[in-house]
Amino acid sequence: MAKHSCRLYLITPPALDAKAFCDPLRRALDGGDVASLQLRLKDVSDDDILRVGEMLLPITRASDVAFILNDRPDLAKRLGADGVHVGQEDASYTEAREILGKDAIVGVTCHNSRDLAMEAGEAGADYVAFGAFYPTQTKDASTVADLDLLQWWAQMMIVPVVAIGGITVENAPPLVAAGADFLAVAAGVWNHPSGPTEAVRAFNALFR
C-alpha cells in the first residue's frame, strides 16, 4: 500500500501589501514543496484583488505552485488563475465550474459537514475542505471539525481533503496521521518565529 503523502496549501494573510508580501512569498516557496497558494482578501475592491493577483501569480508560476483565488470565479478567470475556492455563501460549485471550465481547480468549503462534502465530491469538486481544526485568528471560524471526520473521509472517499484552521508545525501531526491530503496554513507560515522559509521546510520534514 502506498504511503500517504500530505502537501502544504498556503493561504495569504488576511490583509497584505502586495509589494511587501512578494518577498515573504518567495522565501516561503524557497523552503520546499508547496502545492498551492490561495489569495484570500476580504472587504477589498475587485481592482485591488486583481492588482494583488497580478503581482503574486508570476511568483507562484515560477515555482510551479497552483494559484487559487478565494470566493470569486469571475475574477479568477480574468486573472488566469489555476482555480478558485468557494465557500458555502459564495458562488456555487456549479457556477464556478461553468465560469472556469473543466480543467480549473475548484475546491469547496464544507465546514464540518459530511453531507456538504459528499455533495461537493459527487458534483465534481477537486477537493473538499474541513475546519476549523484548531482556534484561528485568521478568520471567524463558525464550525469546529474533529479528527474523526478527517479519518472517515480519507478512508471512504477518493476526493482529496484539505484540513484548515489554526494549523502550525507543532499541531499538524495528528491531521497528517488522520489522512489529510493538504494542510491549509496561513499564520503558521507567515508568523513562524524562524520565518516562512523555515516554516515550509519544517512542514515538509513533517510530511516526509
N, C-alpha and C positions, 0 to 999 in steps of 0.2 A: 504494500500500500504506500502511495506517495506521501512524503512528509508534507503536512500542511504548511503553507507559507503565507505570511502576512506582509502587507506593504503599508507605507505611510501615505496618507491623504492629507495634504496641508490645507489649512483654511487661513485666509488672510486675517489680520487683526480687524476688530470691528470698526476702527477708524484709522485711516492712514494717509500720509502724504506720499503720493505715488513716487515722486522723485527720490525722497528719502528712503522709501521702502525697497527700492531696487537693489541696494547693497545687501541688506539682510536677506533678501530673497536669493540673491546669487550665492551668498555664504551658506545658506541652508542647503541649496542644491549641490554645493561642493561637498557636503557631508556624506553623500551616498545616495542610494536608491530612493527616489520619491516617485510615486505613481502619478499623482495629480496635485494641482493647486486649484482650490475653489476661491474665486473672488466673491467675497460676501460683504457688500456695502449696503447699509440701511439708511433711509432718510437722506439720500443724496439724489441729485438730478440725473436723468438719463445721460446727459452730456458728460457729467463727472464720471459715471460708470464707464462710459466708452473711452474717455480720456485715460483713466487709470488702466483699463484693459489693454489699450493700445501700447502702453508703456511696459506692462508686465508680460504680455503674450510673447514677444520675441525672446524674453529670458527663458520662459518655460520651453519654448520650441527648441532653443539651442541645447537644452538638456533632455530633450525627448520626454518632457513631462506634460501630461494632458492638462489643458486649461479649461476649467469648468466655471460657468457663471451661475451664481445663485439666483433663483426666482424667475429670471427673465429670458425665456427662449427667443423672444424677438430681438433683444439686444445681443444675445449670444450669436444669433445668425448674422447680425450686422458686423460683429467683431470678427467673425470667422473662428469662434471658439470651438473647442472639441466637443463641448456638450453643455448640459445645464443640469442643475439640481433643483428640483421643485418640492416645496412643502405642501402640506395639506390645504393651506389657504392661498396657494399661488396658482399659476396655470396648471391645468390637469396634465397627467402623463400623456394623454391622447393629444391634447393641444400642442404640447412640447414636441412630440414626435412628428406631428404634421408640419410644424414650422421648421424643424431642424433636419428631418429626413431620417432614413433608416440607418445611416452609418454613424450618426452622432451618439454620444453617450447621454443617456437620460437616467438620472438617479432620483429616487423618491424618498422623502422623509416619511417614516412610518411610526415614529414615536415609540410606544411600547406595545403596539397592536399587531397581533398575529394576523388578524383579518385584513388590515390595511396592507400589510406586507404581502400576503398571498394574492390580494387583488392586483397589487403593483407587479408582482412577479408574473402572474398569469397574463397581464396586459402586455408584458414585454420589457419591463424596466431592466436596465443594465445592472443596477444594484439597488438594494433597499438599505436604508439607514435607520438604526435603532439608537435611542438615547432618551435622556441623558444617563450615562452610567455613573458619573460622579458629579458632584456640585461644580458648577461652572459660572464664571463671571463674564464669559464672552457673549452669552445671550441669555434671555429669560427662558429657562427650560421649564416647560409646563408638565412634562412627564418624566418619570424615572423608570429606567429599564434595568432588568437584572440579568445575571449570567445564564439563568435557565432559558430565557428567551433566545439568547445568542446560541446556546448549545443546541436547542431544538431546531432552530433554523439551519445551522451548519450541518446537522445530521440528516435533516429531511429534504433540504432544498439545494438546487444547484446554482440558483441566482446568488451572486456574491453579496456579502453582507458587510456593511460599514458600521463600526461602533463609534459613537460620538459622545462628547460631554465630559469636560474636565480631565482629559486623559494626559498623563505625564509618563515619563520613562519609568518612574517609580511604581505607579499603579497600573501600568499596562499589562504585566504578565498574565493576570487571570483572563483578560479579554483575548489575548493571543491563544492561551490554552483552551478557551471555550470555543474557538473556531472562527474568530473574526478574520475576514479576508483583508480588510483595510481598517486602520485606525485613523480617524479624522482628528487632527490636532491643530490647535491654534496657539494659545498661550504656552502650552507645554513645549513648544519650539521657540517661539518669538521671545518669551520671557525666561528662557532657560538661563540659569546663572552663568554657565560657561559659553553662552552664545548659541546661535542657530546651527552653526556647523557641527559643534559637539553634540547638540541635541539630536540632529538627524543621524549622526554617527552612532550615538547610543541606542536610538530606536532600531537601527539596522543590526547592531550587535545583538540586541534582544531578539529580533526576528530570526537570526541565524541560530 
